[in-house]
Amino acid sequence: MSEYDPYDMAVVGVVVEVRGGTALVDFGGIRREIELGLVDAKKGDLVLVHGGYAIKKINPAKIEENLLSVLNQLNRELD
């Protein structure tokens, strides 16, 4: 078996439309119907999705903060 298993991944997407207990979520142009039973998400929210379920709402400020931290660490390692 390969070390890569797509079922082990979680991906961030944007809620485009809420439809009762599900939502249409955009993953960079690919849209999928996702279950919302675990989070209270609304249109425009960023959600972390695993196995067809939104498992966490993501704070956009935290994404920027974490990305800057990773870039700074990489920059230090390259110096």
C-alpha positions as CSV (number, residue, x, y, z in Angstrom):
1,M,0.0,0.0,0.0
2,S,1.2,3.5,-0.8
3,E,2.1,5.9,2.0
4,Y,-0.3,8.5,0.5
5,D,-3.9,8.0,1.5
6,P,-6.3,10.8,0.4
7,Y,-8.7,9.7,3.3
8,D,-6.1,10.9,5.8
9,M,-6.3,14.5,4.5
10,A,-8.4,17.4,5.6
11,V,-8.9,20.3,3.3
12,V,-10.0,23.9,3.8
13,G,-12.9,25.3,1.8
14,V,-15.3,28.2,1.7
15,V,-19.0,27.7,2.4
16,V,-20.9,29.0,-0.7
17,E,-24.4,28.0,0.3
18,V,-26.0,26.4,3.4
19,R,-28.7,23.8,2.6
20,G,-30.2,22.7,5.9
21,G,-27.7,20.2,7.4
22,T,-25.4,20.4,4.4
23,A,-23.4,23.1,2.6
24,L,-22.0,23.6,-0.9
25,V,-18.3,24.2,-0.2
26,D,-15.8,25.6,-2.7
27,F,-12.3,24.1,-2.7
28,G,-10.4,26.4,-5.1
29,G,-13.0,26.0,-7.9
30,I,-14.1,22.4,-7.1
31,R,-17.5,22.4,-5.3
32,R,-18.8,19.6,-3.1
33,E,-21.8,19.0,-0.9
34,I,-20.5,18.7,2.7
35,E,-22.2,17.6,5.9
36,L,-22.5,20.3,8.6
37,G,-23.6,18.2,11.6
38,L,-20.4,18.9,13.5
39,V,-20.0,22.6,13.0
40,D,-22.3,25.7,12.9
41,A,-21.1,27.2,9.6
42,K,-22.7,29.9,7.5
43,K,-22.1,31.3,4.0
44,G,-18.5,32.7,3.7
45,D,-17.1,30.7,6.6
46,L,-13.9,28.7,6.1
47,V,-14.2,25.1,7.1
48,L,-11.8,22.2,7.5
49,V,-13.4,19.2,5.7
50,H,-12.5,15.5,6.2
51,G,-14.4,12.6,4.7
52,G,-17.2,14.8,3.5
53,Y,-17.8,16.4,6.9
54,A,-17.0,19.9,8.0
55,I,-15.0,19.2,11.2
56,K,-13.9,22.7,12.2
57,K,-14.5,26.4,11.4
58,I,-11.2,28.1,10.6
59,N,-10.3,31.7,11.6
60,P,-8.8,33.5,8.5
61,A,-6.5,35.5,10.8
62,K,-5.0,32.2,12.1
63,I,-4.3,31.0,8.6
64,E,-2.3,34.1,7.8
65,E,-0.5,33.9,11.2
66,N,0.4,30.3,10.7
67,L,1.5,30.8,7.1
68,L,3.7,33.7,8.1
69,S,5.2,31.6,10.9
70,V,6.0,28.7,8.5
71,L,7.5,31.1,5.9
72,N,9.7,32.8,8.6
73,Q,10.9,29.4,9.8
74,L,11.8,28.3,6.2
75,N,13.6,31.6,5.6
76,R,15.7,31.1,8.8
77,E,16.6,27.6,7.6
78,L,17.7,28.8,4.2
79,D,20.0,31.5,5.7
